Amino acid sequence: MCVRKLVLLLALLVPALARAQYQGTERPSQGDSVLVLTLDDAIKIALSENTSVKVADMEIQRQQYARKGTYAALFPQVNGTGSYQRTIKKQVMYMGGGDDSEGGGSSSMFSGILEPIEWYLNQLIAQHPGAIQPYVPEPSQETSDNSGGIAVGRLNTWSAGINASMPLVNAQLWENISLSADQVELAVEKARESRLGTVTSVKQAYFAILLAKEVFEVYKQVYENAVENFRQTEMKYNVQKATQLDLTRAKSNVAASIPDVYNAESSVMLALWQLKAVMGLDLEREIDVAGSLEDFSQTMFRDLNEGGEMGLERNTSLRQLDMQARQLAKTIRMQQYAYIPSLNLSFAYSFNAMTDNFKFSEYRWTPYSYVGLSLSIPIFSGGQRYYTIKQTRVQADELALQRENTERQLRISIRQSLSTMETAMKTYDTARDAQGTAQKAYDIAAKSYQLGKSTLTDLNNTELTLIQTKLQAMQAVYNFVIAKATLEQTLGYDFAEK
């Protein structure tokens, strides 16, 4: 009696809970907090909330900033300068006037040159007695003439100004700017790859939910049939028209069907969590999906016949490899341009002051400025530039082989997807026919069992066949839509283009 009560209690609770959680494809009322999503709704939300999509968009922005940074190298680079220098030992200037033994014998050779300089220094000493002072050697120094040198300069030297430079001819810089534009283009294509992958992940999660819900409905129906069979068997047993073995089998069928219902229900919940994770939604947010796999089965034949051309022109992997090949070609040219001379323009303007004290108000600031051209001609680098170009060319050859192999694998993937879609279409067609036959067989077996003309084993066998045909039909639709989603990603079909 305890087993009978438990079975009857579960017969009331399990279907009620299932109906309360999954009410088909109807949208909830306005007061319901469950968010019911179509496939298009789920894709749109994922394209705006998915983390990988957001990161890819930020990478585009980062590459755009990097490109603007390379353009800045074409403009003048202006910097402010400032310096302070404290003289510890002043420089000493020696003039002519000694004999050969005292190191001044050679002054006669330059007497015509040194005499005007000496006269000019004497004038400076007279005008600025503190700037140029006669050199007085240290007591420890060995000198025979205390007036043999003149200390030049002051203790404090101040300088402030600006300098600027800009390239006039720099082929490497120009090619690098072109290369930065390709980097932005590559980042855009990687963002497109992220979107394509997100769309495929959403489709896979969405169809997994529909399959899990279909499986749940099948096992729930199996459970309800087991409960109904147990009720009829118990009635027959009470009037002695069924054996104890039949009653025990009916009880075991009910008990065996309950774990399948719970497992199917758990699969639905896990699939919903996976969809929320792909979409970037809060895992605590209650969602449900609209539609059923049967809705997608209606377009299976049309989708296969309208597949169109299976070209790889829009495949994101091949596009990225082509962009990388163009970048390597430009990199080689940029490295070759290292042999070309470069020309730079420079400018500086500064104020200088030299004093022996820190009375800033009395400082005399002297301006100094210049404009110049700087030509750099590469001559010898030990073979560094040559081997760098060789290395990049080898990398380009590796990329070409990689592209060839990638294209081969993609064409295999296209054929696999088409083969899976065609097989799924045939399987679905066959399973639907078998399902109709199995349903008739089950209905006949059920009537026969009620009339006592067949056994419970015959009824269970026909039910098992019916379950298998239903699951085969649903699995065929699932395989078709998953293969189609993979094919669309391989061909590079954008969601926005549909």
C-alpha positions in Angstrom: 0.0 0.0 0.0 2.9 2.4 0.7 4.2 1.9 -2.8 0.8 2.4 -4.3 0.3 5.7 -2.4 3.8 6.9 -3.4 3.2 6.2 -7.1 -0.2 7.9 -7.0 1.3 11.0 -5.3 4.1 11.2 -7.9 1.5 10.8 -10.6 -0.2 14.0 -9.4 2.9 16.1 -8.6 5.3 15.5 -11.5 3.0 16.4 -14.3 1.7 19.4 -12.4 5.2 20.7 -11.8 6.1 20.1 -15.4 3.1 22.0 -16.7 3.8 24.8 -14.3 7.4 25.2 -15.5 7.0 24.7 -19.2 3.8 25.8 -20.8 4.8 25.4 -24.4 5.6 28.5 -26.5 3.1 31.0 -25.2 4.5 34.3 -24.0 3.8 35.1 -20.3 1.5 37.8 -19.3 2.6 41.3 -18.4 2.8 40.5 -14.8 5.1 37.5 -15.3 8.8 38.1 -14.8 10.0 35.3 -17.2 11.6 36.7 -20.3 10.5 34.7 -23.3 12.9 35.0 -26.2 12.8 34.2 -29.9 16.0 33.2 -31.6 16.4 36.6 -33.2 15.9 38.3 -29.8 18.5 36.1 -28.2 21.0 36.9 -30.9 20.4 40.6 -30.7 20.9 40.7 -27.0 24.1 38.6 -27.2 25.6 40.9 -29.8 25.1 43.8 -27.4 25.9 42.1 -24.1 28.3 39.3 -24.8 31.7 39.9 -23.2 33.8 38.8 -26.2 31.9 41.1 -28.5 32.5 44.0 -26.1 36.2 43.2 -25.9 36.5 43.0 -29.7 34.8 46.4 -30.1 37.3 47.9 -27.5 40.2 46.4 -29.5 39.0 48.3 -32.6 39.0 51.5 -30.6 42.5 50.7 -29.2 43.9 50.1 -32.7 42.3 53.4 -33.9 44.1 55.2 -31.1 47.3 53.5 -32.1 46.8 54.6 -35.7 46.4 58.2 -34.6 49.5 57.9 -32.5 51.5 56.9 -35.6 50.2 60.0 -37.5 51.5 62.2 -34.7 55.1 61.2 -35.7 54.6 63.4 -38.8 54.1 66.6 -36.8 56.8 68.5 -35.0 57.8 67.2 -31.6 58.1 70.2 -29.3 59.7 69.9 -25.8 60.6 72.4 -23.1 64.0 72.3 -21.5 65.6 73.7 -18.4 68.9 73.1 -16.7 71.1 74.4 -13.9 74.8 73.8 -13.6 77.1 74.6 -10.7 80.8 75.1 -11.6 83.2 73.3 -9.2 86.4 74.2 -11.0 86.5 77.0 -13.6 88.2 76.5 -16.9 91.5 78.2 -17.4 92.6 79.9 -20.6 96.3 80.5 -21.3 97.6 83.2 -23.5 101.1 83.8 -25.1 104.0 85.5 -23.4 106.4 82.8 -22.2 109.5 81.4 -23.7 109.9 77.9 -25.1 111.1 76.4 -21.8 107.9 77.6 -20.2 105.6 76.1 -22.8 105.1 79.4 -24.6 107.7 79.1 -27.3 105.1 78.3 -29.9 103.2 81.6 -29.2 105.3 83.4 -31.8 103.7 81.2 -34.4 100.2 82.4 -33.5 101.1 85.9 -32.3 99.1 87.5 -35.1 96.1 85.5 -34.0 96.4 85.7 -30.2 97.1 89.4 -29.9 93.5 90.4 -31.0 92.1 87.8 -28.7 94.2 89.0 -25.8 93.1 92.6 -26.5 89.4 91.4 -26.5 89.8 89.5 -23.2 91.3 92.5 -21.6 88.3 94.6 -22.7 86.0 91.9 -21.2 87.9 91.9 -17.9 87.6 95.7 -17.8 83.9 95.6 -18.5 83.0 92.5 -16.4 85.6 92.1 -13.7 83.7 89.3 -12.1 83.3 87.2 -15.2 86.9 86.6 -16.2 89.5 86.5 -13.4 93.2 85.9 -13.5 94.0 82.4 -12.7 95.6 81.9 -9.3 97.0 78.4 -9.0 96.5 76.3 -5.8 99.4 76.3 -3.4 100.0 72.7 -4.1 100.2 73.3 -7.9 103.7 73.6 -9.4 103.9 76.7 -11.6 106.5 79.2 -12.3 104.2 82.0 -13.3 101.0 82.9 -11.3 99.7 85.0 -14.2 100.1 82.3 -16.8 96.3 81.5 -17.1 92.9 83.2 -16.9 89.9 81.5 -15.2 86.8 81.8 -17.5 83.1 81.4 -16.5 81.0 81.9 -13.5 79.8 79.6 -10.7 76.1 79.3 -11.7 74.8 78.6 -15.2 71.0 78.7 -15.9 69.3 77.7 -19.2 65.7 77.4 -20.3 64.0 77.1 -23.7 62.3 74.9 -26.2 63.4 72.6 -29.0 61.5 71.0 -31.8 62.1 68.4 -34.5 60.2 66.8 -37.3 60.9 64.3 -40.1 61.1 65.6 -43.6 62.0 62.5 -45.5 61.5 59.1 -43.7 60.2 56.3 -45.8 60.0 53.8 -42.9 57.7 56.1 -41.0 55.4 56.5 -44.0 55.1 52.8 -44.5 54.5 52.3 -40.7 51.5 54.6 -40.9 50.1 52.6 -43.8 50.7 49.4 -41.7 48.8 50.9 -38.7 45.7 51.3 -41.0 45.9 47.6 -41.8 46.0 46.9 -38.0 42.6 48.7 -37.6 41.2 46.7 -40.5 42.4 43.4 -38.9 40.8 44.4 -35.6 37.5 45.1 -37.3 37.6 41.6 -38.9 38.4 40.0 -35.6 35.4 41.7 -34.1 33.3 40.3 -36.9 34.8 36.9 -36.1 33.7 37.3 -32.5 30.2 38.2 -33.6 30.0 35.2 -35.9 31.1 32.9 -33.1 28.7 34.5 -30.7 25.8 34.0 -33.1 26.7 30.4 -33.6 27.0 29.8 -29.8 23.6 31.4 -29.2 22.0 29.2 -31.9 23.6 26.1 -30.4 22.4 27.0 -26.9 19.0 27.9 -28.2 18.5 24.7 -30.1 19.8 22.7 -27.2 17.0 24.2 -25.0 14.4 23.2 -27.6 15.8 19.7 -27.8 15.9 19.4 -24.0 12.3 20.6 -23.8 11.1 18.1 -26.4 12.9 15.3 -24.6 11.3 16.4 -21.4 7.9 16.3 -23.0 8.5 12.8 -24.3 9.6 11.4 -21.0 6.8 13.2 -19.2 4.3 11.5 -21.6 6.0 8.2 -20.9 5.6 8.8 -17.2 1.9 9.7 -17.6 1.4 6.6 -19.7 3.1 4.5 -17.0 0.9 5.9 -14.3 -2.2 5.2 -16.4 -1.1 1.7 -17.1 -0.5 1.2 -13.4 -3.9 2.4 -12.6 -5.6 0.0 -15.1 -3.4 -2.9 -14.0 -4.3 -2.3 -10.3 -8.0 -2.2 -11.2 -7.6 -5.5 -13.0 -5.6 -7.0 -10.2 -8.3 -6.0 -7.7 -10.9 -8.0 -9.7 -8.4 -10.8 -10.2 -8.0 -10.1 -14.0 -4.2 -9.4 -13.7 -1.5 -11.2 -12.0 0.9 -10.0 -9.2 3.7 -10.0 -11.9 1.7 -7.6 -14.0 1.1 -5.3 -11.1 4.8 -5.4 -10.1 5.8 -4.6 -13.7 3.5 -1.6 -13.8 4.9 -0.3 -10.6 8.5 -0.7 -11.8 7.6 1.1 -15.0 6.4 4.1 -13.1 9.4 4.1 -10.8 11.8 3.8 -13.8 10.2 6.7 -15.7 10.6 9.2 -12.8 14.4 9.6 -13.1 14.1 10.2 -16.8 11.7 13.1 -16.1 14.0 14.6 -13.5 17.1 14.3 -15.8 15.3 15.9 -18.7 14.1 18.7 -16.5 17.7 19.2 -15.3 18.9 19.3 -18.9 16.5 22.1 -19.7 17.7 24.2 -16.8 21.4 23.6 -17.7 20.6 24.6 -21.3 18.9 27.8 -20.1 21.9 28.7 -18.0 24.2 28.1 -21.0 22.1 30.4 -23.1 22.2 33.1 -20.4 25.9 32.9 -20.1 26.4 33.2 -23.9 24.0 36.2 -24.1 25.8 37.9 -21.2 22.7 38.0 -18.9 22.5 37.5 -15.2 22.3 33.8 -14.4 19.5 34.6 -11.9 17.4 36.1 -14.6 14.4 33.9 -15.5 14.2 33.3 -19.2 12.4 30.9 -21.6 12.6 30.3 -25.3 9.7 30.5 -27.8 9.1 28.0 -30.6 9.9 24.3 -31.0 12.1 22.1 -33.1 9.1 21.2 -35.2 8.9 24.9 -36.4 12.4 24.6 -37.8 11.7 21.3 -39.4 9.3 23.0 -41.8 12.2 24.8 -43.4 14.7 22.0 -43.6 14.1 21.1 -47.2 13.9 24.7 -48.4 17.2 25.6 -46.5 19.1 22.8 -48.1 17.8 23.6 -51.7 18.5 27.3 -51.3 22.0 26.9 -50.0 23.4 29.0 -52.8 27.1 29.2 -53.6 29.5 27.8 -51.0 32.3 30.2 -51.6 34.8 31.2 -48.8 35.1 34.8 -49.8 33.5 36.0 -46.6 35.1 33.4 -44.3 36.7 35.4 -41.5 39.7 33.1 -41.0 40.8 33.4 -44.6 40.2 37.2 -44.5 42.4 37.6 -41.5 45.1 35.5 -43.1 45.0 37.6 -46.2 45.2 40.8 -44.1 48.2 39.4 -42.2 49.9 38.5 -45.6 49.4 42.1 -46.7 50.8 43.4 -43.4 53.9 41.2 -43.8 54.4 42.5 -47.4 54.3 46.0 -46.1 56.6 45.1 -43.2 59.2 43.8 -45.7 59.0 47.1 -47.6 59.3 49.0 -44.4 62.4 47.0 -43.5 63.9 47.6 -47.0 63.3 51.3 -46.5 65.8 51.2 -43.7 68.5 51.5 -46.4 67.1 54.9 -47.5 68.6 58.0 -45.9 66.3 60.1 -43.7 66.2 63.8 -43.3 65.1 65.7 -40.1 64.5 69.3 -39.4 65.4 70.7 -35.9 64.9 74.0 -34.1 65.9 75.3 -30.7 65.5 78.5 -28.8 66.8 79.1 -25.3 67.9 81.7 -22.7 71.1 81.4 -20.7 72.4 83.2 -17.7 75.7 83.0 -15.8 76.2 84.4 -12.3 78.2 83.9 -9.2 75.2 84.5 -6.9 71.5 83.8 -6.6 70.1 87.3 -7.1 67.6 86.3 -9.8 66.4 89.9 -10.3 69.8 91.0 -11.4 70.3 88.1 -13.9 71.1 89.0 -17.5 69.5 86.4 -19.8 71.1 85.9 -23.2 69.0 84.3 -26.0 70.3 81.5 -28.2 68.6 79.8 -31.1 69.3 77.7 -34.2 67.6 75.9 -37.1 69.3 72.9 -38.7 68.9 69.9 -41.0 70.1 66.4 -40.0 70.8 63.8 -42.7 71.2 60.2 -41.6 72.7 57.8 -44.2 72.7 54.1 -43.2 76.1 52.6 -44.2 76.8 49.4 -42.3 74.8 47.5 -39.6 76.6 44.1 -39.5 73.9 42.5 -41.6 71.1 43.2 -39.2 68.8 44.8 -41.7 69.5 42.1 -44.3 68.7 39.2 -42.0 65.6 40.9 -40.6 64.2 41.1 -44.1 65.0 37.4 -44.6 63.2 36.5 -41.4 60.1 38.3 -42.4 60.0 36.6 -45.8 60.2 33.2 -44.1 57.3 34.2 -41.9 55.3 35.2 -45.0 56.0 31.8 -46.6 54.8 30.1 -43.4 51.6 32.2 -43.5 51.0 31.2 -47.1 51.2 27.5 -46.2 48.9 28.1 -43.2 46.3 29.7 -45.4 46.4 26.8 -47.9 45.8 24.3 -45.1 43.1 26.5 -43.5 41.2 26.7 -46.8 41.5 22.9 -47.2 40.1 22.3 -43.7 37.2 24.8 -44.3 36.2 23.1 -47.5 36.1 19.8 -45.6 34.0 21.5 -42.9 31.5 22.7 -45.6 31.1 19.2 -47.0 30.6 17.7 -43.5 27.9 20.3 -42.7 26.1 19.7 -46.0 26.4 15.9 -45.5 25.0 16.2 -42.0 22.1 18.4 -43.1 21.2 16.0 -45.9 21.4 13.0 -43.6 19.3 14.7 -41.0 16.7 15.6 -43.6 16.5 11.9 -44.7 16.4 10.7 -41.1 13.7 13.1 -40.2 11.5 12.1 -43.1 11.9 8.4 -42.3 11.5 9.0 -38.5 8.2 10.9 -39.1 6.8 8.0 -41.1 7.9 5.5 -38.5 6.5 7.7 -35.8 3.0 7.6 -37.3 3.1 3.8 -37.6 4.5 3.5 -34.1 1.7 5.7 -32.7 -1.0 3.5 -34.4 0.7 0.4 -33.0 0.8 1.9 -29.5 -2.9 2.9 -29.6 -3.9 -0.6 -30.7 -1.7 -2.2 -28.0 -3.2 0.1 -25.4 -6.8 -0.8 -26.4 -5.9 -4.4 -26.5 -4.4 -4.3 -23.1 -7.5 -2.6 -21.7 -9.6 -5.4 -23.2 -7.2 -8.0 -21.9 -6.2 -9.2 -25.4 -2.5 -8.3 -25.0 0.0 -8.2 -22.2 1.8 -5.3 -20.5 5.0 -6.4 -22.2 3.5 -5.9 -25.6 2.3 -2.4 -24.6 5.7 -1.5 -23.3 7.4 -2.7 -26.5 5.2 -0.6 -28.7 5.7 2.4 -26.4 9.5 2.0 -26.5 9.3 2.0 -30.3 7.2 5.2 -30.3 9.6 6.9 -28.0 12.6 6.0 -30.2 10.9 7.3 -33.3 10.0 10.6 -31.6 13.5 11.1 -30.3 15.0 10.2 -33.7 12.8 12.8 -35.4 13.7 15.5 -32.9 17.4 14.6 -33.0 17.4 14.8 -36.8 16.0 18.4 -36.7 18.5 19.3 -34.0 21.4 17.9 -36.1 20.2 19.8 -39.1 19.9 23.2 -37.5 23.3 22.8 -35.7 25.0 21.8 -38.9 23.3 24.8 -40.7 24.6 27.2 -38.0 28.1 25.8 -38.3 27.9 26.1 -42.1 26.8 29.7 -41.9 29.7 30.5 -39.6 32.1 28.9 -42.0 30.7 30.8 -45.0 30.8 34.0 -43.0 27.1 34.8 -43.1 26.4 37.8 -40.8 23.3 38.0 -38.8 22.7 41.6 -39.9 22.7 40.6 -43.5 19.7 38.3 -43.2 
